[in-house]
Amino acid sequence: MKYLILIQSNPRSLAAWDKMSDAERMDFGVGHLKLTDEMIEAGVHVASEGLADPTLAKWVSVRNGETIASDGPFAEVKEHLAGFYLIDCPSEQEAIGWAAKVPDALHTEVEVRPVLDMSGWEF
């Protein structure tokens, strides 16, 4: 089953980042790279990426058959999605085990969410 491990940027994670030395920040980033390698070796890694700042995001909608892309979101938020790991493993417990290895889990929380399996849906 696929699980998404979601990493949020929020006031607590930013405060932890601000307290880190340059060496600790480097170790944090390397920790993500090592975790990705470990997931690949274990055969559970599907995808993982960090996300750009939300100010670079676009809202996309379709109205009357026309695609409209606009800058956004503009709402001031204290938390935003900063990155993710998509893994495929047999159980929620295993997914939680992987989430516990995400460097961010040492400072705040990471979210584990099952991915909806739509493979049996007909259209």
C-alpha positions in Angstrom: 0.0 0.0 0.0 1.2 3.5 -0.7 1.6 6.1 2.0 2.5 9.8 1.8 4.8 11.2 4.4 4.1 15.0 4.5 6.6 17.5 5.9 5.2 20.8 7.0 7.0 24.1 7.5 5.5 25.9 10.5 6.6 28.2 13.3 8.1 25.4 15.4 10.1 23.9 12.4 11.3 27.4 11.5 12.4 28.1 15.1 14.3 24.8 15.2 16.0 25.7 11.8 17.0 29.1 13.1 18.7 27.5 16.2 20.8 25.1 14.0 24.4 25.8 13.2 25.5 25.6 9.6 26.9 22.2 10.3 23.6 21.0 11.8 21.7 22.3 8.8 24.0 20.4 6.5 23.5 17.3 8.5 19.8 17.8 8.3 19.9 18.0 4.5 22.2 15.0 4.3 19.9 13.1 6.6 17.1 13.5 4.0 19.4 12.3 1.2 20.5 9.3 3.3 16.9 8.4 4.2 16.0 8.5 0.5 18.9 6.1 -0.3 17.8 3.8 2.6 14.2 3.8 1.2 15.5 3.0 -2.3 17.6 0.1 -0.9 14.6 -1.2 1.0 12.5 -1.1 -2.1 9.8 1.2 -0.6 10.7 4.5 -2.2 8.4 5.8 -4.9 9.2 9.5 -4.9 10.4 12.2 -2.7 10.9 16.0 -3.1 11.2 19.2 -1.3 8.8 21.9 -2.4 9.6 25.5 -3.4 8.3 28.5 -1.4 4.5 28.9 -1.6 4.9 32.4 -3.0 6.0 30.6 -6.3 2.7 28.6 -6.4 0.0 29.1 -9.0 -3.8 28.6 -8.6 -5.2 26.8 -11.6 -8.9 26.7 -12.5 -11.0 26.0 -15.6 -13.9 28.3 -16.4 -16.0 27.9 -19.6 -13.3 25.6 -21.0 -10.5 28.1 -20.4 -7.6 27.4 -18.2 -6.8 30.2 -15.8 -3.5 30.3 -13.9 -3.0 33.1 -11.3 -0.5 33.9 -8.7 -1.3 32.6 -5.3 -2.0 31.6 -2.7 -2.0 35.0 -1.0 -3.5 34.1 2.3 -0.9 34.5 5.1 -0.5 31.0 6.5 1.7 29.8 9.3 2.1 26.3 7.9 2.7 25.0 4.4 3.7 21.8 2.7 7.5 21.8 2.5 8.1 18.3 1.1 7.1 14.7 0.9 8.0 11.1 0.6 5.8 8.7 -1.3 6.5 5.1 -0.2 5.0 1.7 -0.9 5.1 -0.7 2.0 2.9 -3.5 3.4 1.6 -1.8 6.5 0.8 1.5 8.3 3.2 0.4 11.1 6.0 0.2 8.6 5.1 3.6 7.1 5.2 5.1 10.6 8.6 3.5 11.1 9.9 5.3 8.0 8.2 8.5 9.0 10.1 8.4 12.3 13.4 8.5 10.4 12.5 11.7 8.6 14.9 14.4 10.1 11.9 16.8 10.6 10.3 14.3 13.0 13.0 15.2 15.6 11.8 18.8 15.7 8.1 18.7 14.9 5.7 16.1 13.5 5.4 14.6 10.0 2.1 13.3 8.8 1.6 9.8 7.4 -1.5 9.4 5.2 -2.6 6.4 3.1 -2.9 7.0 -0.6 -6.4 6.2 -2.0 -6.2 3.2 -4.2 -8.3 3.9 -7.2 -7.1 1.0 -9.3 -10.4 -0.9 -9.1 -12.5 2.1 -10.0 -14.3 1.9 -13.3 -15.2 4.7 -15.6 
